[in-house]
């Protein structure tokens, strides 16, 4: 449906004024930025095509060349979009510098845009300063849906390179199941030991889904080696028996 075919009160610009920008869909927001379509394509079709080329969280990384390949986007529209995306990037950088990742819910909010639409597994390492403000974030992507090839050496090398005070680890479970496996606990404790030995404090590990998270620190898995050992043994038994157990 074209914008002109909508009732005036249902058009994106009027709805934004009446209901606020959060009420609009991604396509409607882009349509407002684009302003108009062409003879052959209405503005909604152009906005939809942009979103087919890039997810909403990656729009900020679209190049002028890629935008220019879309029919209906010429120099003026491409320049406007890129200016908006750059403002968003700079705003995020400013917010990131102020943000202290001192609670699991703040960590979860910090990575939510990276994980909420994913159907495959990723691992995110976050390096923080002594005030727990992020210095650097790195994303490791899997080749399959259920595992990520992750090198402890690479994570620690990055931590030393940016002179990080601490390290936070996040990984998603596309299935929605956020309880850690025995392997999750074992690899986390190994990374914690190596990280702390290098005087980069291992602060937390979150397993996340689009709806919830599990914090190793909040659930006591990072507090005591003895406690970890006991829990690890129980997890291993449960895996062998095909069971799932909660240790909250």
N, C-alpha and C positions, 0 to 999 in steps of 0.2 A: 504494500500500500504506500502511495506517495504522501508526502507531508500535506499537500494541498487537498488530498481526499479526506484527511482527518478533520473532525470538528475543531474549531479554533482552540477550544479549551483542552483538547487532547494532544495538541502539538507539543513537541519537546520543549521549546522555549517557554511556552505558557505554563507547562507543567513544572518546569524548573523554578519559575518565579513563584508559583502557587504552593508547591510541595517541597521544594528544596532539591539540590542536585543529587542527593543520595537516593531519591525515589526513581531516578532515571536508569534505564538499562545502559550497558556499554555502547550499544549501537546508537541510542538516542544522544548520549553525551558526545560521541564522535560526530554525529549529524549536526549538532549545534556548532561544533568547531569548524566543520566543513562549510556550513552556511547554505550551500545549494548544490544541486546535482548538475547534470548535463542534459542535452536533448535525448540522449539514449539511455542514461542511467540516472535514477533519482538518488537523492542524498543518502537514503537508507541502504540502497544497494552498494554504494561506494563504501560506506561505513562497514557494512557486513564483509566486503571483500578485504578491507584492511585487517579485520579481526580474523579472517581466514589465513592471512599471511603471518600473523603474530598473535600470541596470547596477550591478554590485557596487561599482564605484569611485564611483558617484554616490549611493549609498544615504545617505551622510552629509548630502546636501542635500535629502532628502525632507522636506516640510513636514508638520505635524500634519494639515492639511486633506486632503492627498493620501493620507496613511496612513489617515485616518478613512473614506475612501471604499471601502476594502477590507472586504468582508464578513468578520466575525470579529475585526476589530480595533476595539476600543472605547478609551475614554480610558486605561485602565490599560496596555494593551499598546502603544498609540501613544506614551504618555509614556515607557515603558521603552525602546522602540526609539530614540526621539529622544535620550534621555539617553546611551545607548550610542554613538550616532553622534557626539554632541557631544564625548564623552570622546575618541573616535578623532581628531576634528578637532584638538582641543587638543593631544593627544599628538603629532600630525604637525607642528603649528606649533612645538612645543618642539624636536622633532628637527631640523626645517628650520633653526632658528636656530643650532644647533650644527654643522650639516653644512658642510664646506668642499668646494666642487666643484672640486677641484684636479687631478682626473684624469678622462679620458673615461669610465671605468667607473663612477665616482661620478655623473657627469652622466646616464649611461644609466640607472642605478638610480633616480635622482631623477625621471625622466620615464616610467619603464616603465609605471606604472599608468595613465598618460594615453594610451598608444599601443598596448598589447599586444593589444587586442581590436578595433582599428579596421580597417574596410574602406575608409576614405576618408582623404585626406591632410590633415594639420594641420601648422602651424608653431608652435613654442613658443619664445618669447623669455624668457630668464632673466637678470635683473639682479642683480649681486652686489656686495658691498662689498669693501674692500681685502684682506680675509681670504678672499675668494672664497665667502662665505656668501650664500645667496640672500636678496634683499630682496623681489623680486616675480617672479611667473611669469605670463605672459600667453599664452593659446592662441588662435591664428587658425585658423578652420575653413573648409574648402573647400565650395563649392556642388556640385562634382562630385567624382569619385573620384581625379582625376589632377592637380589643380592647386589652388593656394591664392592668392587675391588678397591680396597682401601689400604694405603701404606702408612703405617705408624711413623716411619721415617720421614715421609713427606709432610705429615701434620706437624711433627716436632721441628722439622727444618724451617717451616713457615713461621712457627711460633718464635724461634730464635731470630729469624731474619727481621721480624717486626718488633723485636724486643718486648714480647708480650709478658705481662704480669701473670695472666691466667688464660686458661683454655676452656671453652665450652663446646660440647659436642651435641649435635642434633641429628637424628635420622628418622625418616618416616616409615610407617608400615602401611602400604596402600590398602591392605585388607581391612584396616580400621582397628585391628587388635593391637593395643599399645603395651601389653604386658611384656617385659623383656624375656628373651629366651636365655638358656644357660650360656650359649655362645655370646650373646649380647653382654651378659654380666662378666664373663671371663675376659673378653677382649677389652671391655671398659676398664677393668681393674689392672690389666697389663699396661694399657695406655696411661692410666693414672700413675702407676708406679714409675714408668719411664719419664713421664712429664714432670712429676715432682722432683725426680732425681736431677733434672736439668734446671730446677728452680723456676719452672713454669707451672703454676698451681692448677691442677685439674679441678675445676669448680663444679661441674655438673654435666650430666648426659640426659637429654630428653628424647624419648621415643614419642613421636607425634602422629596424629591423624588429622583429618580436616575438622574433627569435632572435639578432640581432647588431647591430653598429653600425659606422659608418665615421667616423673623426675626421679632420677637415681638418688639425688641428694635428699629430696623431700621424703622419699620412702626409706631412707636409712641405709641404702646400699653402698654408700661411699664412706660411712662413718667408721666401721670397724672391720679389720681384716678377718677376724674370727666370725663375725656375723656374715660377711660375704661368703666365707668358706661353708658355713652351715647352709646358707640359702642356696649356694651353688650346687651342693650335693643333693638337696631336695629337688631343685629344678632338674638336675640330670635324671633323677629317679622318675620324675613326672614325665619327662620326655620319653624315657624308655617304656613307660607304661601308657604313653599316648594321652596323658592327662594335662590339664592346665590348672595352675594354682596361683592364688593371689597372695602376695606378701606385703600388703600395705600396712 
